[in-house]
Amino acid sequence: MKVIKVDNRNRTAFEELDPLSYMDEASTFPCFMLGAVEEDDPERPVGLLIGGTFRDTLVILWLYVDYESRRKGAGNALLSAALSKAEKNGLSSVTAVMGDEGCRMMICPFEKEYFSYRSFNEEIIAGEGNRSFLIKPVTGESEKDAVKREELIKALAEALDTAEENGLMPVERALTEEDIMVSAEEIVNSRLLKHYEEEKELLQDTVFSLEELSTRKFRSALEACLKEHPYRFEGDPSEFPAAWFDPTLSCCYVEDGKVIGMLLLHKDGENVYWVDYFASISGDSKDQIVLMAKYIGNILVNTYPPETRVVIRRKGSKEKRLTVWLFGK
């Protein structure tokens, strides 16, 4: 059995494995989709897994295997791929969301037993409908981790309840000790950005909002940037739709008609924007990142409320060096 990535290029082939239309929601929100195909018949989809990241757990929202293809390893292959994804992204656990009785019968009469057999041994009941969540830790844990996870699952249940009302996928992130929040004033008053006060004409000619890019050009530019600068946080921007990134604040650096730099932000809550990805693929990368940051700072100062904050996630030394270089912290 072979596991492949499901995206806009091949998702039509998997639609019959998605009777609840999760893929329609995933097209607007950053969920990942994995498909199973048989080695000797790669054109025939036999399984589909749809999930996402909520704080530091990977959430399995949908796991379906074609009835005629069950007990041939498709479910195990998809689940193993999801577990590997969680481990690779440094998440603490994987959470399988159980459907209601009708949904369970649609997938498999023994859905809960299936996950329990694969070491999803912890169950938490939460949410308005007393939804069942089965959890498998990815890393070793302590009693403190178990308490923290119970709080996480309660928040996930609330997000799912709200999501069902609004037709959205739940996505939520939590600030860590390494993350920093900066205001618009901190961005534009950075000593390094002030160094570029005389570059306004250059800024206008080279930095553009995401609104000015076609979806095709956005995808092409993001793929080029990711080849040289892989993503280091939760999820995978190549799986995120363009609509996930704020079109006004997110921007790109263009030279000779080609996008060679990107700074992408996502709105998460009221007046809070997360830097989801930044990269430059030319020799003047620092200059380009500074100019894109200045572009965002100017928009924030001129058109956004003063309480607006930008969150920068710092998972490693590279991000820490950049924020110290830009903001002195």
NUTORVEX-43210 format. One record per residue (C-alpha): x negated, y, z negated; residue in one letter. Coordinates in Angstrom, 1 decimal, decimal comma, padded with zeros to 4 digits. Layout:
N
X	Y	Z	A
...
//
This chain:
329
000,0	000,0	000,0	M
-001,3	003,5	000,9	K
-000,5	006,8	-000,8	V
-000,4	009,9	001,3	I
000,3	013,6	000,6	K
003,8	014,7	001,7	V
004,0	018,3	003,0	D
005,8	020,3	005,6	N
004,1	018,3	008,4	R
005,6	014,9	007,4	N
008,3	015,6	004,9	R
011,2	014,9	007,4	T
010,2	011,2	007,5	A
010,6	011,0	003,7	F
014,0	012,7	003,4	E
015,9	009,4	003,2	E
014,0	008,6	000,0	L
015,2	011,9	-001,5	D
019,0	011,7	-001,9	P
019,1	014,4	-004,6	L
017,2	016,9	-002,3	S
014,3	017,5	-004,6	Y
012,2	018,3	-001,6	M
014,4	021,3	-000,8	D
013,5	022,7	-004,2	E
009,9	021,7	-003,9	A
009,7	023,7	-000,7	S
010,1	026,9	-002,7	T
008,2	026,0	-005,9	F
004,8	024,4	-006,4	P
005,6	020,7	-006,9	C
003,4	018,0	-005,4	F
004,8	015,2	-003,4	M
003,2	011,8	-002,8	L
004,5	009,2	-000,3	G
003,8	005,5	-000,1	A
003,5	003,7	003,3	V
002,5	000,2	004,2	E
-001,0	-000,4	005,4	E
000,2	-002,2	008,5	D
003,0	000,2	009,2	D
001,9	003,8	008,2	P
004,8	005,4	010,1	E
007,4	003,8	007,8	R
007,8	005,6	004,4	P
008,6	003,2	001,6	V
008,2	005,4	-001,6	G
008,3	009,0	-002,8	L
007,1	010,6	-006,0	L
007,8	014,3	-006,7	I
006,3	016,1	-009,7	G
004,8	019,3	-011,1	G
002,8	020,7	-013,9	T
004,4	022,2	-017,0	F
001,8	023,7	-019,4	R
-000,7	020,8	-019,8	D
001,5	017,8	-018,8	T
002,1	016,4	-015,4	L
005,9	015,9	-015,0	V
007,3	013,2	-012,8	I
010,7	014,4	-011,7	L
011,4	011,7	-009,1	W
010,1	008,3	-008,3	L
011,9	006,3	-005,7	Y
011,0	003,1	-003,7	V
013,1	001,8	-000,8	D
015,1	-001,2	-002,0	Y
013,7	-003,6	000,6	E
010,1	-002,6	-000,3	S
010,3	-003,0	-004,1	R
008,0	-005,4	-005,9	R
005,3	-004,8	-003,3	K
003,2	-002,3	-005,2	G
004,6	001,0	-003,9	A
005,7	002,3	-007,3	G
002,5	001,3	-009,0	N
000,4	003,0	-006,2	A
002,4	006,2	-006,5	L
002,2	006,2	-010,3	L
-001,5	005,5	-010,3	S
-002,1	008,4	-007,9	A
-000,1	010,7	-010,3	A
-002,1	009,6	-013,3	L
-005,4	010,2	-011,4	S
-004,2	013,6	-010,5	K
-003,4	014,5	-014,1	A
-006,8	013,2	-015,2	E
-008,6	015,1	-012,5	K
-006,8	018,4	-013,4	N
-007,7	018,0	-017,1	G
-004,1	017,6	-018,3	L
-003,3	015,9	-021,6	S
-000,4	013,7	-020,6	S
002,0	012,5	-018,0	V
005,8	012,9	-018,7	T
008,5	010,9	-016,8	A
011,9	012,6	-016,9	V
014,7	010,1	-017,1	M
017,8	010,8	-015,0	G
021,4	010,4	-016,2	D
023,1	007,0	-016,0	E
024,2	007,4	-012,4	G
020,8	008,7	-011,3	C
019,0	005,7	-013,0	R
021,2	003,2	-011,2	M
020,4	005,0	-007,9	M
016,6	004,6	-008,5	I
016,4	001,4	-010,4	C
018,6	-000,2	-013,1	P
015,4	-000,7	-015,2	F
013,8	002,7	-014,8	E
013,0	003,1	-018,5	K
011,6	-000,4	-018,7	E
009,5	000,3	-015,7	Y
007,7	003,2	-017,3	F
007,5	001,6	-020,7	S
005,8	-001,4	-019,1	Y
003,2	001,0	-017,8	R
002,3	002,4	-021,2	S
004,7	005,3	-021,3	F
005,3	004,3	-024,9	N
006,4	007,6	-026,5	E
010,0	008,7	-026,0	E
011,4	012,1	-027,0	I
015,0	013,1	-026,6	I
015,6	016,8	-026,0	A
017,8	019,3	-024,2	G
021,5	020,0	-023,9	E
022,2	016,6	-022,4	G
019,9	014,7	-024,7	N
017,6	013,9	-021,8	R
015,0	011,2	-022,3	S
011,3	011,9	-021,7	F
008,8	009,1	-021,6	L
005,1	010,2	-022,2	I
001,8	008,6	-021,5	K
-001,3	010,4	-023,0	P
-004,2	010,9	-020,5	V
-006,8	011,6	-023,2	T
-007,3	010,4	-026,7	G
-005,2	012,2	-029,2	E
-004,6	013,1	-032,8	S
-001,5	013,7	-035,0	E
-001,8	017,4	-034,2	K
-001,6	016,5	-030,4	D
001,7	014,6	-031,0	A
003,3	017,6	-032,8	V
002,1	019,9	-030,1	K
003,6	017,6	-027,4	R
007,0	017,5	-029,1	E
007,1	021,3	-028,9	E
006,1	021,1	-025,3	L
008,8	018,6	-024,4	I
011,5	020,8	-026,1	K
010,3	023,7	-024,0	A
010,3	021,5	-020,9	L
013,9	020,3	-021,6	A
015,1	023,9	-022,0	E
013,3	024,8	-018,7	A
015,0	021,8	-016,9	L
018,4	022,9	-018,3	D
017,9	026,4	-017,0	T
016,4	025,1	-013,7	A
019,5	023,0	-013,0	E
021,7	026,0	-013,5	E
019,6	028,1	-011,1	N
018,5	025,4	-008,7	G
014,8	026,0	-009,4	L
012,0	023,8	-010,4	M
010,6	024,5	-013,9	P
007,0	025,8	-014,1	V
005,5	027,3	-017,2	E
002,0	028,0	-018,3	R
000,6	028,8	-021,8	A
-002,3	031,1	-022,5	L
-005,4	029,5	-023,9	T
-008,2	031,0	-026,0	E
-010,3	031,3	-022,9	E
-007,7	033,3	-020,8	D
-007,7	037,1	-020,8	I
-004,9	039,6	-020,1	M
-005,8	042,9	-018,5	V
-003,7	046,0	-017,8	S
-003,6	048,1	-014,7	A
-005,6	050,8	-016,4	E
-008,3	048,3	-017,3	E
-008,5	047,2	-013,7	I
-008,8	050,6	-012,1	V
-011,0	052,0	-014,8	N
-013,5	049,2	-014,7	S
-017,0	050,7	-014,2	R
-017,5	048,4	-011,3	L
-014,3	049,4	-009,5	L
-015,1	053,0	-010,1	K
-018,2	052,4	-008,1	H
-015,9	052,0	-005,1	Y
-014,0	055,3	-005,4	E
-015,5	056,4	-002,1	E
-014,4	053,3	-000,3	E
-010,7	054,2	000,0	K
-010,8	054,4	003,8	E
-012,6	051,0	004,0	L
-010,0	049,6	001,5	L
-007,1	050,7	003,8	Q
-008,7	049,1	006,8	D
-009,7	045,8	005,3	T
-007,3	044,8	002,5	V
-003,7	043,8	003,3	F
-000,8	042,5	001,2	S
000,4	039,0	001,7	L
003,5	040,4	003,2	E
001,5	041,3	006,4	E
000,4	037,7	007,0	L
002,5	035,1	008,9	S
003,1	031,8	007,1	T
000,9	030,1	009,6	R
-002,0	032,6	009,2	K
-001,7	032,3	005,4	F
-002,0	028,5	005,5	R
-005,0	028,7	007,9	S
-006,7	031,3	005,7	A
-006,1	029,4	002,5	L
-007,4	026,1	003,9	E
-010,6	027,9	005,1	A
-011,1	029,4	001,6	C
-010,4	026,2	-000,2	L
-013,0	024,3	001,8	K
-015,8	026,6	000,4	E
-014,2	027,4	-002,9	H
-012,1	024,6	-004,3	P
-009,3	025,4	-006,8	Y
-010,3	024,8	-010,4	R
-007,0	025,1	-012,3	F
-003,6	023,2	-012,5	E
-002,1	022,1	-009,3	G
-003,4	022,6	-005,8	D
-002,7	025,8	-003,9	P
-002,7	024,0	-000,6	S
000,5	022,4	-001,8	E
002,0	025,7	-002,9	F
004,3	027,5	-000,5	P
003,5	031,1	000,4	A
006,7	032,2	-001,4	A
005,1	031,1	-004,7	W
002,6	034,0	-004,6	F
003,8	037,5	-005,2	D
003,9	039,1	-001,7	P
003,2	042,6	-002,8	T
000,3	042,2	-005,3	L
-001,3	039,2	-003,6	S
-003,7	040,4	-000,9	C
-006,4	039,3	001,6	C
-009,6	040,8	003,0	Y
-009,7	041,0	006,8	V
-012,7	041,4	009,0	E
-012,6	041,4	012,8	D
-009,1	040,1	012,6	G
-010,0	037,1	010,4	K
-009,0	036,6	006,8	V
-012,2	036,0	004,9	I
-011,0	036,7	001,3	G
-007,9	036,1	-000,8	M
-006,7	037,1	-004,2	L
-003,4	035,5	-005,0	L
-001,1	036,2	-007,9	L
002,1	034,6	-009,2	H
004,7	036,3	-011,3	K
005,5	034,3	-014,5	D
007,9	036,1	-016,7	G
008,7	039,7	-017,0	E
005,8	042,0	-016,1	N
003,2	039,2	-016,3	V
001,2	038,1	-013,2	Y
-001,3	035,2	-013,1	W
-004,3	035,2	-010,9	V
-003,8	031,8	-009,2	D
-006,7	031,9	-006,7	Y
-009,4	034,1	-005,5	F
-012,2	033,5	-003,0	A
-014,4	035,1	-000,4	S
-016,1	033,2	002,3	I
-018,7	035,8	003,5	S
-022,0	037,0	002,3	G
-020,5	040,2	000,7	D
-018,2	038,2	-001,5	S
-018,6	040,3	-004,7	K
-017,8	043,5	-002,8	D
-014,7	042,0	-001,3	Q
-013,4	040,7	-004,6	I
-013,9	044,1	-006,2	V
-012,1	045,8	-003,3	L
-009,2	043,4	-003,6	M
-009,0	043,9	-007,3	A
-009,0	047,6	-006,8	K
-006,2	047,3	-004,3	Y
-004,1	045,4	-006,8	I
-005,0	047,8	-009,6	G
-003,9	050,9	-007,6	N
-000,5	049,3	-006,8	I
000,0	048,4	-010,4	L
-000,8	051,9	-011,7	V
001,3	053,6	-009,1	N
004,4	051,4	-008,9	T
004,6	049,0	-011,8	Y
005,6	049,5	-015,5	P
002,6	050,4	-017,8	P
003,2	047,2	-019,8	E
002,5	045,0	-016,8	T
-000,4	042,6	-017,5	R
-002,5	040,3	-015,3	V
-003,6	037,0	-016,7	V
-007,0	035,6	-015,6	I
-007,6	032,0	-016,4	R
-011,2	031,2	-017,3	R
-011,8	027,5	-017,2	K
-015,5	027,6	-016,7	G
-018,6	029,7	-016,7	S
-017,9	031,0	-013,1	K
-014,7	032,7	-014,2	E
-016,2	034,0	-017,4	K
-019,1	035,6	-015,6	R
-016,7	037,2	-013,2	L
-014,5	038,8	-015,9	T
-017,5	040,0	-017,8	V
-018,9	041,4	-014,6	W
-015,6	043,2	-013,7	L
-014,1	044,1	-017,1	F
-016,9	043,7	-019,7	G
-015,0	040,9	-021,5	K
//
